[in-house]
Amino acid sequence: MLDAPNQTARPENAASDHPAVARGKTGILLANLGTPDDYSYWPMRRYLNEFLSDKRVIDYPSWKWQPLLQAIILTKRPFSSGKAYESIWNHDKGESPLMTITKDQAAKFRDVMVERFGDQVMVDFCMRYGNPSTKSKVREMVAAGCERILFFPLYPQYAGATSATANDEFFRALMKETWQPAARTIEPYFDHPAYVEALATSVEKAYAEAATKPDILVVSYHGMPLRYLMQGDPYHCQCQKTTRLLKERLGWQDTDIVTTFQSKFGPEDWLQPYTVEEVARLAEGGKKSIAVIAPAFSADCIETLEEINEEIKESFEHAGGEEFLYIPCLNDQEDHIKALAQVAAENLQGWLD
């Protein structure tokens, strides 16, 4: 656990035999999507079952979806997904890259926040799916004396299938607590100047180090069904604004950058253009050198390390592309951690100043 020193005391005006209780701290709980505990069949199946049973992710009626999920998808998909995870697994630490990176982010974020606020704050992280669970970390924070918790899903752009389901799980965890802390969730930070600056700096650094300057930057966001946009989800609009702000910060033209969406799942239409198809179209249109960045992901994971670097890269090269540059997520880079800390500090106003 990444916390401030435990502080206990007998409540003011309490009887002399009242036990000491831990109170007075403010918790900051970072949250990411999640990861299987291992890439073998049963851990993969448990993880996929939790993820694909989430109504925020797949909103089909249970009577229609669950038989298909349990009888067909979860019989086959753990094998293919397990192979994909194995190809990127951090074998030295026995965990996925997402877990390794999130741990590093939390540790560096804690250092910045403790430097600013001292032992008033307690910092930890959780996963929406898998371990460490949101429920377990909320329980630890309450037990350690957190009277307030700022819940911080690590998704710059808000979406029902990411930010909202993470918030749902946080509030479900609070429902289990006898003494609930005050709670806040952060605002989406897709247009925060510090976040945009960190993105732009990562692009400039990658372009400066590239042997061949890319002809175009593909800004690939995780996709969602088009229907969700029509129902009022702001994700698509926030992604478009992030791209526009990034383009303006870099001083580029519209022809230098394109927004796309990846990870389509199921038969219905999703947000377009699809990254895997767009990179092929670019290659066929004469763009022989491209760069790809994924701003919706705060940490490199299966969708970036495997999907972008393998499937999407293969689509580009098969269509005649020659130079493919993947620009890593912001991960635990110093300017990213400072941006997250600035977002947190702004959302802590009135609690900690």
C-alpha positions in Angstrom: 0.0 0.0 0.0 1.2 3.5 -0.8 0.0 5.5 2.1 0.8 8.2 4.7 1.8 7.1 8.2 -1.1 5.7 10.1 -2.4 8.2 12.6 -4.8 7.1 15.4 -6.2 9.0 18.4 -9.1 8.9 20.8 -12.0 11.0 19.3 -12.4 14.5 20.9 -14.8 14.5 23.9 -15.0 10.7 23.9 -14.9 8.6 27.0 -11.5 7.8 28.4 -11.9 4.1 27.5 -12.9 4.8 23.9 -10.5 3.0 21.5 -8.2 5.1 19.3 -9.4 5.4 15.7 -7.6 6.3 12.5 -9.0 9.5 11.1 -8.1 12.7 9.3 -6.5 11.7 6.0 -7.5 12.3 2.4 -7.2 9.3 0.1 -6.4 9.6 -3.6 -7.3 6.3 -5.4 -6.0 5.9 -8.9 -8.0 3.5 -11.0 -7.2 1.7 -14.3 -9.0 -0.8 -16.4 -7.5 -4.0 -15.1 -5.5 -7.0 -16.0 -5.7 -10.8 -15.6 -3.6 -12.3 -12.9 -1.9 -14.6 -15.4 -2.3 -15.4 -19.1 -3.3 -19.1 -18.6 -6.8 -20.2 -19.3 -8.7 -19.9 -16.0 -7.2 -16.5 -14.9 -8.0 -15.2 -18.4 -11.5 -16.6 -18.3 -12.2 -15.0 -14.9 -10.9 -11.6 -16.1 -12.8 -11.7 -19.4 -16.0 -12.9 -17.7 -15.9 -9.9 -15.3 -15.1 -7.5 -18.1 -17.6 -8.7 -20.7 -20.4 -9.1 -18.1 -20.2 -5.4 -17.3 -23.4 -3.8 -18.6 -21.5 -0.6 -19.2 -19.3 -2.5 -21.7 -21.8 -4.8 -23.3 -25.4 -3.6 -22.7 -27.2 -6.4 -24.5 -30.0 -8.1 -22.4 -28.5 -10.8 -20.1 -30.9 -13.4 -21.4 -29.4 -12.8 -24.9 -25.8 -12.1 -24.1 -24.9 -14.4 -21.2 -25.6 -17.7 -22.9 -23.4 -16.6 -25.9 -20.7 -15.3 -23.5 -20.6 -18.4 -21.2 -21.0 -21.1 -23.8 -19.0 -19.8 -26.8 -16.9 -16.7 -26.2 -15.5 -17.7 -22.8 -14.7 -21.2 -24.1 -12.5 -19.9 -26.9 -11.4 -16.4 -26.2 -9.2 -17.1 -23.1 -6.9 -19.1 -25.4 -6.4 -16.3 -28.0 -6.3 -13.5 -25.5 -3.9 -15.5 -23.4 -1.5 -15.8 -26.3 -1.7 -12.1 -26.9 -1.0 -11.4 -23.2 1.9 -13.9 -23.2 3.6 -12.0 -26.0 3.7 -8.8 -24.0 3.9 -10.2 -20.4 6.5 -8.9 -18.0 7.9 -12.3 -17.2 10.5 -11.0 -14.8 7.8 -9.6 -12.5 5.1 -12.1 -13.3 2.6 -9.5 -14.3 1.2 -7.6 -17.2 2.8 -4.4 -18.4 -0.3 -2.5 -17.4 0.2 -3.6 -13.8 3.9 -2.8 -13.8 3.3 0.7 -15.3 0.4 1.5 -13.0 2.5 0.6 -9.9 5.2 2.9 -11.1 2.8 5.7 -11.9 1.2 5.4 -8.4 4.6 5.4 -6.7 5.8 8.5 -8.5 2.4 10.2 -8.1 2.5 9.5 -4.4 5.9 11.2 -4.1 4.6 14.3 -5.8 1.5 14.5 -3.7 3.2 13.8 -0.4 5.8 16.5 -1.3 2.9 19.0 -1.8 0.5 17.9 1.0 2.6 15.9 3.4 1.1 13.1 5.5 -2.4 14.4 5.0 -2.7 12.3 1.9 -2.7 8.6 1.2 -2.3 7.4 -2.4 -3.0 3.9 -3.8 -4.3 2.3 -7.0 -7.0 -0.2 -7.9 -8.3 -2.0 -11.0 -11.9 -2.0 -12.3 -11.5 -5.6 -13.3 -9.2 -8.1 -11.6 -6.8 -7.2 -8.7 -6.3 -5.2 -6.7 -10.0 -4.6 -6.6 -11.6 -1.2 -6.0 -13.5 -2.7 -3.0 -10.4 -3.9 -1.3 -8.6 -0.5 -1.7 -11.6 1.5 -0.5 -11.7 -0.7 2.6 -8.0 -0.2 3.2 -8.3 3.6 2.9 -11.3 3.8 5.2 -9.5 1.5 7.8 -6.5 3.8 7.5 -8.5 6.8 8.5 -9.4 8.5 5.2 -12.3 10.8 5.8 -12.3 11.9 2.2 -11.4 10.0 -1.0 -10.7 11.5 -4.4 -11.4 8.7 -7.0 -9.2 9.2 -10.1 -10.0 7.0 -13.1 -7.0 7.2 -15.4 -9.0 8.0 -18.5 -8.5 11.5 -19.9 -11.7 11.2 -22.0 -14.9 10.2 -20.3 -16.8 7.2 -21.6 -19.5 5.1 -20.0 -17.5 2.0 -20.6 -14.4 3.3 -18.9 -14.8 6.3 -16.5 -18.5 5.6 -15.6 -18.1 1.9 -14.8 -15.0 2.7 -12.7 -17.1 5.2 -10.8 -19.9 2.8 -10.4 -17.6 0.2 -8.8 -16.2 2.9 -6.5 -19.7 3.8 -5.3 -20.6 0.2 -4.9 -17.5 -0.2 -2.6 -18.7 2.8 -0.5 -22.1 1.1 -0.1 -20.3 -1.6 2.0 -18.8 0.9 4.4 -20.5 1.6 7.8 -18.7 5.0 8.0 -18.5 6.4 4.6 -15.9 9.0 3.7 -16.8 12.0 1.7 -16.2 11.2 -2.0 -15.3 13.0 -5.2 -14.6 11.8 -8.7 -12.3 13.8 -11.0 -13.5 15.7 -14.0 -12.3 14.4 -17.4 -9.0 15.9 -18.3 -8.9 15.5 -22.0 -8.3 19.2 -22.6 -6.2 20.0 -19.6 -3.2 22.0 -20.7 -0.7 19.9 -18.8 -2.0 16.7 -20.3 -2.0 18.2 -23.9 1.5 19.5 -23.3 2.8 16.1 -22.2 1.2 14.5 -25.3 2.8 17.1 -27.6 6.2 16.7 -25.9 6.1 12.9 -26.4 5.3 13.4 -30.1 8.1 16.0 -30.6 10.6 13.7 -28.9 9.5 10.7 -31.0 9.7 12.6 -34.3 13.1 14.1 -33.4 14.5 10.6 -32.8 12.8 8.9 -35.8 15.1 7.9 -38.7 12.4 8.9 -41.1 9.9 11.7 -40.4 6.4 10.2 -40.5 4.1 11.5 -43.2 1.2 11.6 -40.8 0.3 11.0 -37.2 -2.5 8.6 -36.5 -4.2 9.4 -33.2 -5.9 6.1 -32.3 -8.5 6.0 -29.5 -10.3 3.0 -28.1 -13.5 2.5 -30.0 -17.1 2.2 -28.8 -20.4 1.4 -30.5 -21.7 4.3 -32.6 -25.0 3.8 -30.7 -23.4 5.0 -27.5 -22.6 8.3 -29.1 -26.2 8.7 -30.3 -27.3 8.0 -26.7 -25.3 11.0 -25.4 -21.9 9.6 -24.5 -19.4 12.5 -24.8 -16.4 10.3 -25.6 -16.2 10.9 -29.3 -16.4 14.6 -29.0 -13.7 14.7 -26.3 -11.4 12.5 -28.4 -11.8 14.9 -31.3 -11.0 17.9 -29.1 -7.9 16.2 -27.7 -6.7 15.7 -31.3 -7.4 19.3 -32.2 -5.6 20.7 -29.2 -2.7 18.4 -29.8 -2.5 19.6 -33.5 -2.7 23.3 -32.4 0.0 22.8 -29.8 2.3 21.2 -32.4 1.5 23.9 -34.9 0.5 21.4 -37.6 -2.0 21.4 -40.5 -5.1 19.2 -40.7 -3.3 16.9 -43.2 -0.5 16.1 -40.6 -2.9 14.3 -38.2 -5.9 12.0 -38.3 -8.2 10.7 -35.6 -9.1 6.9 -35.6 -10.7 4.3 -33.4 -9.5 0.8 -32.6 -10.6 -2.4 -30.9 -14.0 -3.0 -32.6 -15.9 -5.9 -31.1 -19.2 -7.4 -32.2 -21.4 -6.9 -35.3 -22.7 -3.4 -34.9 -21.2 -0.1 -36.2 -18.6 1.5 -34.0 -16.9 4.9 -34.1 -15.1 5.4 -37.4 -12.7 5.5 -39.1 -11.3 2.2 -37.8 -7.6 2.4 -37.2 -6.8 -1.0 -38.7 -8.5 0.1 -42.0 -7.3 3.7 -42.0 -3.6 2.8 -41.8 -4.1 0.5 -44.8 -5.9 3.3 -46.7 -3.1 5.7 -45.8 -0.4 3.3 -47.1 -2.4 2.7 -50.3 -2.7 6.5 -50.7 1.1 6.9 -50.6 1.8 7.5 -46.9 4.7 5.2 -46.6 5.8 6.3 -43.1 3.3 6.9 -40.3 3.4 7.3 -36.5 0.6 6.1 -34.2 -0.2 7.4 -30.7 -3.0 6.3 -28.3 -3.9 9.3 -26.0 -6.9 7.5 -24.4 -4.7 5.0 -22.7 -2.7 6.4 -19.7 -0.5 3.3 -19.7 0.7 0.8 -22.3 -1.4 -2.3 -22.3 -2.7 -5.1 -24.5 -4.4 -2.7 -26.9 -1.3 -0.7 -27.5 1.6 -3.2 -27.2 -0.2 -6.0 -29.0 -3.0 -4.6 -31.1 -1.2 -1.5 -32.4 2.3 -2.9 -32.6 1.2 -6.1 -34.2 -2.3 -6.2 -35.8 -2.4 -2.5 -36.9 1.2 -2.4 -37.9 0.7 -5.6 -40.0 -2.3 -4.0 -41.8 -0.2 -0.9 -42.7 2.7 -3.0 -44.0 0.5 -5.4 -45.9 -1.0 -2.4 -47.7 2.5 -1.2 -48.8 3.5 0.9 -45.8 7.2 0.9 -45.0 8.0 2.9 -41.7 5.7 2.3 -38.7 6.4 4.2 -35.5 4.5 3.6 -32.4 4.7 6.4 -29.8 4.4 4.9 -26.3 1.7 6.0 -23.9 2.7 8.7 -21.4 3.1 6.0 -18.7 5.3 7.1 -15.8 7.0 10.0 -17.6 7.7 12.9 -15.4 5.6 15.4 -17.2 2.7 13.0 -17.2 2.9 12.4 -13.5 3.0 16.2 -12.9 0.0 16.6 -15.1 -1.9 14.0 -13.1 -0.8 15.6 -9.9 -2.1 19.0 -11.1 -5.4 17.5 -12.1 -5.7 15.9 -8.6 -4.7 19.1 -6.8 -7.4 21.1 -8.7 -10.0 18.5 -7.8 -8.9 18.5 -4.1 -9.6 22.2 -3.7 -11.6 22.8 -0.5 -10.3 19.6 1.0 -6.5 20.3 0.7 -5.2 23.7 -0.5 
